[in-house]
C-alpha cells in the first residue's frame, strides 16, 4: 500500500474485507465459498482497480469468481469486480510503470513465482522485471524454477507427506543457489517454503515482494 | 458396496510406499526432467504450439459433439472396408468378444501392442485365465509383464525402473542370456525373443490412437515397429479402443499426430505411424486375413453427458500432464492405484469407477496448473479436479449424476468449513478474531499437526493488517 501511495495514487482499504473464498472453493465446498465471496462483493463499489498482493487470491477473484457466481443473481456484479482485479506486481509494472531506485546494499536473492501468478494470472515476468530494476540486487536462478512449492492450500494438510516432499525439493533448490533472501508475490508459498527453511535451520530471509521493494527503495 | 473411507487408507498407504522408495523417486525425477526438456525443444515456437493446441482442441471437441453420428459413420466405413466392428459396453463384454474371436480361429498365442484400453479391461489377465498365452511386445510393457507389474505411466509403462533393475530382471527370467547392463544388448535380447513370438503368434492385439470416420481408417502411433508386427504378421488382428478416439476427417489426423508425438516424447513424428484400412486383400502377399475392432464404452457415454466433464474425453493420451505434474514426479504412477495415473487419471478414473471408489485421488493436486499449461487439447484439468472435489462433498452441480456424488463428505470437515464461512462472512466477527489472534499470539502453538512435520509453525503478526491500516490513516471507502 505504501509503495502504491508513494507513486502518488490514493489507496483505499475497504474495512469489510476478509477472504476471497479460495480455501473452501479449492476443497470442493462451493456453497461456503460463495457465501464468503458474496460478503465481499460490496467492498468494491467504485470503478477503480483492485490490487491483490497474492497471486492465488488474485486468481480466485479474477478467474473463479465468475465461475462461482455463475447463475446467481449477483453474477454480473461479481464479473465486474473480477474484471478490475490486478495482481500487485502486474499493477506496479503495467499500470504504474513504476521506476525503482535501489538504495540498498548488494544482495543475492532467489525469486519464487507462485503457480497462480505464473499460470493463472500470467504475470511471472512482472516480479522479475521489478527486481531487475534494482542495481544492487543479483537474482540467482534455481533448479526446476516453475515447479510448484507444494503448498496448494488444504493440499498441504490433506496430502501432508507429498507436500512435505515437494517443499523439501523446492527449499533445497533455493538453498543451493546461495541466495540470502527469498522473494515471492504470494504469501502462501512464502509461509510454506519459509516454514520449511526455518525448520531446516536455514538463515535466508523470507520476504514478500512488496516488503522487499519497500525496503530497497524507502528511506 | 465400497467403503469410501477405505480408499483414503489405501491411497495413503500407496503414497507412503512411493515416498519411501528413493530409487523409484530418483527414476521418476530423472525421466520426467528428460521428457519435459525434450517436449520444450520440440515446441520452440510458442505461437505455433498455441495455434496447434487450439486447432486440436477444436478437432477433438467437434468429434465429441458429433460422437453418435461419427461412430455410426465409422462402423459403416470400416464394415465397407472389411473390418469387423464390435461394441462393448464394459470391460467384461470387451474381453468376452476378444475371446470369442480368438476361439473361433482356435488362436492360442497372442502378441500384443501397447494398449491402455486393454489395461483398463484387464485383458491379459482374462485371456490367460482362459488358457491363452499373451506376450506384450512393446519393450516397456514386456518388462513390466516379466516383472508382474502394472504400467506406471501411460506412454512409458516401465519408467519406474532403471537400467540395472531391468538388467537383473532379464537375467532372472532368461538365465541363458548373459547378464548385461548395456541398453543396446538388452534391447537386442528382447528383440530376439520377440521375433520368435511374432512368427508363432496366432493373433495380434493392439490399441488404436485415432479412428477416422470419413474413411474407416485405424491409426496406430508407435516407435518400436512392434505395433506394425502385431497388426500385420499374425493372420488375425484385433484392435481395441475407447469410443472417444474417433475423429471426423482424415485431415484431422496430421495436426493430432504432430502434437501427440511432440507432447509425449519430443519427437516430431513417431518412428512408426500405421494406418490400417482393411485386412489382406485378394492378391496381396501380407497382412492379416481378418481385422476386428472392439469399441469400448465403459462409462464414456456417461462422461459425455455432462457438458463440463466431457472435456475429459478430448484426451489423446500423450502423458504430458503427468510428465509435468509435481505430485506425479514425487509419487510415481503406481501410487494412484489406477490404470490411468497423473492429472488425467485423477479426472478420468473417478468418473469411470465412481467418486466413492477412487474420488480421493482428487486430493493429490495443488492446483498448480502445470498440466493444463501443456495439455495438447487444452483440457482444463485443475478445473475438472476442482469440480470433482465439489461433486465428492456437495454432489449437486452436475446435471447427470456421477457415481458416488457426496460420498466423501465428512462431518468434521463440513463443520470446519461451516465455521470458516461464519467467521469470514461477517466483517465484525472476522476483525474481532484477527485482533484476538494478534493479541494472544504468544499462545500460538508450535505444533500444527502434519504441517509442522516438515515446517515451523507460522506465528500471527504482532498487528493485523486491519489494525496497521487503521493506524496509518488510509481511506476505507
Boltz contact constraints between the chains, C-beta under 6 A:
constraints:
  - contact:
      token1: [A, 11]
      token2: [B, 474]
      max_distance: 6.0
  - contact:
      token1: [A, 12]
      token2: [B, 475]
      max_distance: 6.0
  - contact:
      token1: [A, 13]
      token2: [B, 469]
      max_distance: 6.0
  - contact:
      token1: [A, 13]
      token2: [B, 474]
      max_distance: 6.0
  - contact:
      token1: [A, 15]
      token2: [B, 476]
      max_distance: 6.0
  - contact:
      token1: [A, 16]
      token2: [B, 427]
      max_distance: 6.0
  - contact:
      token1: [A, 18]
      token2: [B, 424]
      max_distance: 6.0
  - contact:
      token1: [A, 18]
      token2: [B, 430]
      max_distance: 6.0
  - contact:
      token1: [A, 19]
      token2: [B, 424]
      max_distance: 6.0
  - contact:
      token1: [A, 24]
      token2: [B, 417]
      max_distance: 6.0
  - contact:
      token1: [A, 26]
      token2: [B, 367]
      max_distance: 6.0
  - contact:
      token1: [A, 28]
      token2: [B, 389]
      max_distance: 6.0
  - contact:
      token1: [A, 28]
      token2: [B, 390]
      max_distance: 6.0
  - contact:
      token1: [A, 28]
      token2: [B, 392]
      max_distance: 6.0
  - contact:
      token1: [A, 28]
      token2: [B, 393]
      max_distance: 6.0
  - contact:
      token1: [A, 29]
      token2: [B, 417]
      max_distance: 6.0
  - contact:
      token1: [A, 30]
      token2: [B, 390]
      max_distance: 6.0
  - contact:
      token1: [A, 32]
      token2: [B, 417]
      max_distance: 6.0
  - contact:
      token1: [A, 32]
      token2: [B, 421]
      max_distance: 6.0
  - contact:
      token1: [A, 35]
      token2: [B, 421]
      max_distance: 6.0
  - contact:
      token1: [A, 35]
      token2: [B, 425]
      max_distance: 6.0
  - contact:
      token1: [A, 36]
      token2: [B, 421]
      max_distance: 6.0
  - contact:
      token1: [A, 36]
      token2: [B, 424]
      max_distance: 6.0
  - contact:
      token1: [A, 36]
      token2: [B, 425]
      max_distance: 6.0
  - contact:
      token1: [A, 39]
      token2: [B, 425]
      max_distance: 6.0
  - contact:
      token1: [A, 115]
      token2: [B, 368]
      max_distance: 6.0
  - contact:
      token1: [A, 115]
      token2: [B, 369]
      max_distance: 6.0
  - contact:
      token1: [A, 119]
      token2: [B, 369]
      max_distance: 6.0
  - contact:
      token1: [A, 119]
      token2: [B, 373]
      max_distance: 6.0
  - contact:
      token1: [A, 147]
      token2: [B, 326]
      max_distance: 6.0
  - contact:
      token1: [A, 148]
      token2: [B, 326]
      max_distance: 6.0
  - contact:
      token1: [A, 148]
      token2: [B, 366]
      max_distance: 6.0
  - contact:
      token1: [A, 148]
      token2: [B, 368]
      max_distance: 6.0
  - contact:
      token1: [A, 152]
      token2: [B, 366]
      max_distance: 6.0
  - contact:
      token1: [A, 152]
      token2: [B, 367]
      max_distance: 6.0
  - contact:
      token1: [A, 155]
      token2: [B, 366]
      max_distance: 6.0
  - contact:
      token1: [A, 157]
      token2: [B, 450]
      max_distance: 6.0
  - contact:
      token1: [A, 158]
      token2: [B, 363]
      max_distance: 6.0
  - contact:
      token1: [A, 159]
      token2: [B, 363]
      max_distance: 6.0
  - contact:
      token1: [A, 159]
      token2: [B, 364]
      max_distance: 6.0
  - contact:
      token1: [A, 160]
      token2: [B, 450]
      max_distance: 6.0
  - contact:
      token1: [A, 161]
      token2: [B, 19]
      max_distance: 6.0
  - contact:
      token1: [A, 162]
      token2: [B, 327]
      max_distance: 6.0
  - contact:
      token1: [A, 162]
      token2: [B, 330]
      max_distance: 6.0
  - contact:
      token1: [A, 164]
      token2: [B, 454]
      max_distance: 6.0
  - contact:
      token1: [A, 165]
      token2: [B, 19]
      max_distance: 6.0
  - contact:
      token1: [A, 165]
      token2: [B, 330]
      max_distance: 6.0
  - contact:
      token1: [A, 166]
      token2: [B, 326]
      max_distance: 6.0
  - contact:
      token1: [A, 167]
      token2: [B, 454]
      max_distance: 6.0
  - contact:
      token1: [A, 191]
      token2: [B, 458]
      max_distance: 6.0
  - contact:
      token1: [A, 195]
      token2: [B, 455]
      max_distance: 6.0
  - contact:
      token1: [A, 195]
      token2: [B, 456]
      max_distance: 6.0
  - contact:
      token1: [A, 196]
      token2: [B, 454]
      max_distance: 6.0
  - contact:
      token1: [A, 196]
      token2: [B, 455]
      max_distance: 6.0
  - contact:
      token1: [A, 198]
      token2: [B, 456]
      max_distance: 6.0
  - contact:
      token1: [A, 199]
      token2: [B, 455]
      max_distance: 6.0
  - contact:
      token1: [A, 199]
      token2: [B, 456]
      max_distance: 6.0
